[in-house]
Amino acid sequence: MDLRDLLAQLDLPPGDHYYRARIPCREDEQLARVVRAFSEASPGRQAVFREAIDGVRAGLLLVFSERVAALAVRLESSEPLVQGLVAASLAQEGDPREALAVPALHRRSAERLGIDGGRIFDEAAGRTDLSGARWLADVRDAEDSPEDVGYEEADDGEGFRYERVVARQRRW
């Protein structure tokens, strides 16, 4: 897929729709394809892609990461955790403060699944670029819980979900 086409997949209309959508939804699949394509790209293409991640696109990738942390628990699978961490590692350049909250969700989900959280971070580091791998190494062993970073564990009527305790200024 052409780089412009991949970036266009990150241009969802802003608002609360995606954040509040069912897990999983069509947009989750769309963003999963983008993250997978980033992981499989050459280092040069990854660098160009990373450079194009602005605050809006970073926010979308962070919401995706948050949603797939919950999806992993629902599916009892570690793969969404790895993909969500790759997305967060990419988003951290565009929204570094918000990106710091998301790894706590992935650590908690790994704990709920009985999986070694460090292994999940290491696997994600192997699927991202050097900048993302460094960031993942920096946040890997943090001890903050979802509650510490403003989330609570909830049930949306269809299954497990993380919810922001305090509303974000920008939602998808």
DAMO-V688829 format. One record per residue. N is the residue number from 1. RES is the residue in one small letter. PHI is phi in whole degrees, 0 to 359 (* if undefined). D_LAST is the distance of its C-alpha to the last C-alpha in whole Angstrom. Layout:
{{N,RES,PHI,D_LAST} {N,RES,PHI,D_LAST}}
This chain:
{{1,m,*,24} {2,d,296,24} {3,l,302,22} {4,r,298,21} {5,d,295,20} {6,l,298,18} {7,l,296,16} {8,a,298,16} {9,q,294,14} {10,l,266,11} {11,d,258,11} {12,l,285,8} {13,p,295,8} {14,p,293,5} {15,g,135,5} {16,d,275,5} {17,h,304,6} {18,y,295,5} {19,y,303,5} {20,r,272,8} {21,a,297,9} {22,r,302,13} {23,i,249,14} {24,p,278,15} {25,c,222,13} {26,r,302,14} {27,e,295,11} {28,d,300,12} {29,e,297,15} {30,q,299,14} {31,l,290,13} {32,a,298,16} {33,r,295,18} {34,v,296,17} {35,v,297,17} {36,r,297,21} {37,a,296,22} {38,f,299,21} {39,s,299,23} {40,e,270,26} {41,a,284,26} {42,s,292,29} {43,p,305,29} {44,g,296,29} {45,r,293,26} {46,q,299,24} {47,a,297,25} {48,v,295,24} {49,f,298,21} {50,r,301,20} {51,e,299,21} {52,a,276,19} {53,i,276,16} {54,d,264,15} {55,g,299,12} {56,v,291,9} {57,r,294,10} {58,a,298,11} {59,g,300,8} {60,l,296,6} {61,l,296,10} {62,l,290,10} {63,v,296,7} {64,f,303,9} {65,s,300,12} {66,e,299,12} {67,r,294,11} {68,v,285,14} {69,a,297,16} {70,a,287,16} {71,l,300,17} {72,a,302,20} {73,v,293,22} {74,r,299,21} {75,l,271,23} {76,e,54,25} {77,s,221,25} {78,s,276,24} {79,e,303,23} {80,p,299,19} {81,l,295,20} {82,v,298,21} {83,q,296,19} {84,g,295,16} {85,l,291,18} {86,v,298,19} {87,a,300,15} {88,a,295,15} {89,s,294,19} {90,l,284,17} {91,a,287,14} {92,q,299,17} {93,e,289,18} {94,g,273,15} {95,d,210,14} {96,p,299,17} {97,r,293,17} {98,e,294,14} {99,a,297,15} {100,l,294,18} {101,a,281,16} {102,v,294,15} {103,p,303,19} {104,a,299,20} {105,l,293,18} {106,h,290,20} {107,r,297,23} {108,r,295,23} {109,s,298,22} {110,a,299,25} {111,e,299,27} {112,r,298,26} {113,l,272,27} {114,g,72,30} {115,i,250,29} {116,d,292,30} {117,g,299,27} {118,g,300,29} {119,r,297,29} {120,i,295,26} {121,f,297,25} {122,d,296,28} {123,e,296,27} {124,a,296,24} {125,a,300,26} {126,g,286,28} {127,r,252,25} {128,t,245,24} {129,d,276,25} {130,l,298,28} {131,s,299,25} {132,g,294,23} {133,a,295,26} {134,r,296,27} {135,w,298,24} {136,l,299,24} {137,a,296,27} {138,d,292,27} {139,v,261,24} {140,r,307,26} {141,d,256,28} {142,a,300,26} {143,e,253,27} {144,d,287,24} {145,s,263,23} {146,p,305,20} {147,e,296,21} {148,d,296,22} {149,v,254,19} {150,g,95,17} {151,y,241,16} {152,e,226,18} {153,e,277,19} {154,a,219,19} {155,d,232,19} {156,d,267,17} {157,g,92,20} {158,e,241,20} {159,g,148,20} {160,f,299,19} {161,r,202,16} {162,y,267,15} {163,e,236,13} {164,r,290,13} {165,v,286,16} {166,v,253,15} {167,a,297,12} {168,r,286,10} {169,q,289,10} {170,r,236,7} {171,r,239,4} {172,w,246,0}}
